[in-house]
Amino acid sequence: MNPHHPPDSAAAPVSVVIPCYRCAGTIGAAVASVAAQTRRPAEVILVDDASGDDTLDALRAVAAAYRPGWVVVVASPANGGPSQARNLGWERATQPYIAFLDADDTWAPQKLALQMAALEADPGLALIAHRMAVRDRAAGPMPLRPPVRVTAIGRRRFLLNNPFPTASVVLRRDLPFRFNERFRRVEDFLLWAEIGFSGYRCAKLNQVLAYWHKPTFGAGGLTADLDAMHRAGRDVRHELLRRGLVTPAEHWFARSVGIVRRTRRRLLLAMRSRQAGEAS
């Protein structure tokens, strides 16, 4: 069987949405990790966020390498950030479930098979995610660590931090939410929180099934990045409070947790800066 031509009979009822911005060097590997799924999705939607370089040509070349129609390329008329790009892909999706992947990340082969098994066992779930890890591209996927468990993510968990990395999420296409296009940071957390605080059931697998191929925030972040992330988190908390999705008490609890996390990150950055200075 040609791996570039996944058969329809094996397809999971999932549309994979990948926002793309100047990603010609990584998009091929991202889509290849989708094609390598033990249970492949029905379609992949690549949304070029008005990159203005050769990205759109690269996306079309990737699409041409697979069965016609399996990879769909959408060109945004103007750069709107990842929220707009993901919403455009969501609008084009045809399947009951949507999965998200970023153009510089990859999936482990068992990802969709395990998530779809959990969704089929419990159709009341609105969203299911899993763990992620930073990993070198050449290292290959990590082995599973049995037993595979599904844990419900309740309301209180969303008050602590973002429990769902974007590339880990599979959700129902018919949910009455979208990414808030006013947010260009932590826009994913705002959406997951809206879903969870609105009473929809969410869960998480205890396995690492996707990978970042660059350090996550905090591994080498600057103070300016930290401040911007903190402001974005504050804006998300205010938005949830404004919409009545959290109580004032929950808002202040989450705010306190955010201040503690910001202080801890500042200390870590200061320690890394000092260690770098001593090593030079």
C-alpha positions in Angstrom: 0.0 0.0 0.0 1.3 3.4 -0.9 1.5 5.4 2.4 0.8 8.6 0.4 -2.6 7.3 -0.6 -4.6 6.5 2.6 -7.7 4.5 1.8 -11.1 5.9 2.6 -12.2 2.7 4.3 -9.5 3.2 7.0 -10.3 6.9 7.7 -11.2 8.3 11.1 -14.1 10.8 10.9 -11.6 13.7 11.6 -10.6 16.8 9.8 -7.1 17.9 10.7 -6.6 21.7 10.7 -3.1 23.1 10.4 -2.5 26.9 10.3 0.5 27.7 8.2 2.7 30.8 8.3 6.1 30.7 6.5 6.4 27.0 7.3 7.8 25.6 4.0 10.6 23.9 5.8 8.4 21.9 8.3 5.0 21.4 6.8 6.0 18.3 4.9 7.1 16.5 8.2 3.9 17.6 9.9 1.6 16.2 7.2 3.7 13.0 7.0 3.1 12.4 10.7 -0.6 12.7 10.0 -0.3 10.2 7.0 1.6 7.8 9.3 -1.4 7.5 11.7 -2.4 3.9 12.4 -5.9 5.3 11.9 -5.7 8.1 9.4 -8.1 11.1 9.3 -10.5 11.6 6.5 -9.0 15.0 5.5 -6.2 17.5 6.2 -6.8 21.2 5.8 -3.8 23.5 5.4 -4.5 27.2 5.9 -1.9 29.6 4.6 -2.1 32.7 6.8 -1.1 35.1 4.0 2.6 34.1 4.5 3.8 36.3 1.5 6.6 33.9 0.7 6.8 30.5 -0.9 4.6 28.8 1.7 1.5 28.5 -0.4 3.5 26.8 -3.2 5.0 24.4 -0.6 1.5 23.6 0.7 0.3 22.8 -2.8 3.3 20.6 -3.4 2.6 18.7 -0.2 -1.1 18.3 -1.2 -0.1 16.9 -4.6 2.0 14.2 -3.0 -1.1 12.5 -1.5 -4.4 11.1 -2.8 -6.3 13.9 -4.5 -8.6 15.7 -2.1 -7.1 14.3 1.0 -5.1 17.4 1.7 -7.0 20.7 1.1 -5.2 24.0 0.8 -6.9 27.2 1.9 -5.4 30.6 1.3 -6.4 33.3 3.8 -6.9 36.7 2.1 -5.1 38.5 4.9 -2.8 37.6 7.8 -5.0 37.2 10.9 -2.9 35.0 13.1 -3.5 31.4 14.2 -7.0 32.0 15.5 -8.3 33.2 12.2 -6.5 30.4 10.3 -7.9 27.7 12.5 -11.4 29.1 12.2 -11.1 29.2 8.4 -10.1 25.5 8.5 -12.9 24.7 10.9 -15.4 26.3 8.4 -14.0 24.1 5.6 -14.1 20.9 7.7 -16.5 18.1 6.7 -16.0 15.6 9.4 -17.7 15.2 12.8 -14.4 15.8 14.7 -11.6 18.3 14.3 -8.0 17.8 15.3 -5.4 20.6 15.4 -1.7 20.4 14.6 0.8 23.2 14.2 3.0 23.3 11.1 6.3 22.8 13.1 4.9 20.0 15.4 4.3 16.2 14.7 2.1 13.4 15.9 2.9 10.0 17.2 1.5 7.2 15.0 -1.1 5.9 17.6 -2.5 9.4 18.4 -5.8 9.4 16.5 -6.5 5.6 17.0 -6.3 6.1 20.8 -8.3 9.3 20.8 -11.0 7.9 18.5 -11.2 4.7 20.6 -11.9 6.9 23.7 -14.5 9.0 21.8 -16.3 6.0 20.5 -16.3 4.4 24.0 -17.8 7.7 25.4 -19.6 9.7 22.7 -20.6 12.3 25.3 -17.1 13.7 25.3 -16.8 17.1 23.6 -13.0 17.3 23.7 -10.1 14.9 24.3 -6.4 15.7 24.5 -3.2 14.1 25.6 0.3 14.9 26.8 3.0 16.4 24.6 6.8 16.5 24.9 9.8 18.4 23.3 11.6 16.0 21.1 14.4 16.1 18.5 13.0 15.5 15.0 15.5 12.7 14.4 14.6 10.8 17.6 11.4 9.1 16.4 8.2 8.7 18.4 8.3 7.7 22.1 6.9 4.3 23.1 3.5 4.1 24.8 3.5 3.6 28.6 0.7 1.2 29.5 -1.9 1.3 30.8 -3.6 3.9 28.6 -6.0 5.8 30.8 -8.6 8.5 30.1 -9.0 11.1 32.8 -11.9 13.6 33.1 -10.8 17.2 33.2 -13.1 19.1 35.4 -13.9 22.8 36.0 -11.3 23.3 38.8 -8.4 22.1 36.5 -9.0 25.0 34.1 -8.4 27.5 36.9 -4.8 26.3 37.3 -3.4 26.5 33.7 -3.9 25.3 30.2 -4.4 21.5 30.4 -4.5 21.0 26.6 -1.6 21.6 24.2 -3.1 22.7 20.9 -1.7 19.8 18.9 -3.2 17.3 21.3 -6.8 18.3 20.9 -9.6 16.5 19.1 -13.0 18.1 19.5 -16.5 17.9 18.1 -17.0 20.1 15.0 -20.5 21.1 16.0 -19.5 22.8 19.3 -20.9 26.4 19.4 -17.5 28.0 19.9 -14.6 29.3 17.8 -11.1 30.7 18.5 -11.4 34.3 19.5 -9.6 36.2 16.7 -8.8 39.2 19.0 -6.4 37.0 20.9 -3.0 36.1 19.4 -1.6 34.6 22.5 -3.2 31.8 24.7 -6.1 31.9 22.2 -6.2 28.1 22.5 -6.7 28.2 26.3 -9.5 30.6 26.0 -11.4 28.2 23.7 -10.8 25.2 25.8 -11.9 27.1 28.9 -15.0 28.3 27.2 -15.9 24.7 26.4 -15.1 23.4 29.8 -16.7 26.2 31.8 -19.8 25.9 29.6 -20.4 22.4 30.9 -19.1 20.3 28.1 -17.2 17.2 29.1 -13.5 17.1 28.4 -10.8 14.4 29.0 -7.1 13.7 28.6 -5.1 10.6 27.8 -2.1 9.9 30.0 0.2 9.3 26.9 2.6 11.5 25.0 1.2 11.4 21.5 2.6 14.6 19.9 5.8 16.5 19.9 7.1 20.1 19.9 10.4 20.3 17.9 11.5 23.6 19.5 11.7 24.5 23.2 8.3 25.4 24.7 7.8 28.8 26.4 10.1 29.1 29.4 12.9 27.0 28.1 14.7 30.0 26.7 12.1 32.8 26.9 12.8 36.4 27.4 11.2 38.6 30.1 9.3 40.5 27.4 7.7 37.2 26.3 6.9 36.3 29.8 5.2 39.6 30.4 3.2 39.3 27.2 2.0 35.8 28.1 1.0 37.0 31.6 -1.0 39.9 30.1 -2.7 37.5 27.7 -3.6 35.1 30.5 -5.0 38.0 32.5 -7.1 39.0 29.5 -8.4 35.5 29.2 -9.4 35.5 32.8 -11.2 38.8 32.4 -13.0 37.5 29.3 -14.3 34.4 31.1 -15.4 36.6 34.0 -17.1 39.1 31.7 -19.1 36.3 30.1 -20.2 34.8 33.4 -18.3 31.6 32.7 -16.4 31.8 36.0 -17.5 33.3 39.4 -15.6 36.2 40.9 -14.1 33.8 43.5 -12.9 31.5 40.7 -11.5 34.6 38.9 -9.4 35.7 41.9 -8.2 32.2 42.6 -7.0 31.8 38.9 -5.4 35.3 39.1 -3.5 34.3 42.2 -2.3 31.1 40.6 -1.2 33.2 37.6 0.8 35.6 39.7 2.6 32.7 41.4 3.4 31.1 38.1 4.7 34.3 36.7 7.0 34.8 39.7 8.3 31.3 39.4 9.1 31.8 35.7 10.9 35.0 36.4 13.0 33.2 39.0 13.8 30.5 36.5 14.8 33.0 33.8 17.0 34.8 36.2 18.7 31.6 37.2 19.3 30.6 33.6 20.7 34.0 32.8 23.1 33.8 35.8 24.2 30.3 34.8 24.8 31.4 31.2 26.8 34.4 32.4 28.9 32.1 34.6 29.6 29.7 31.8 30.7 32.4 29.3 
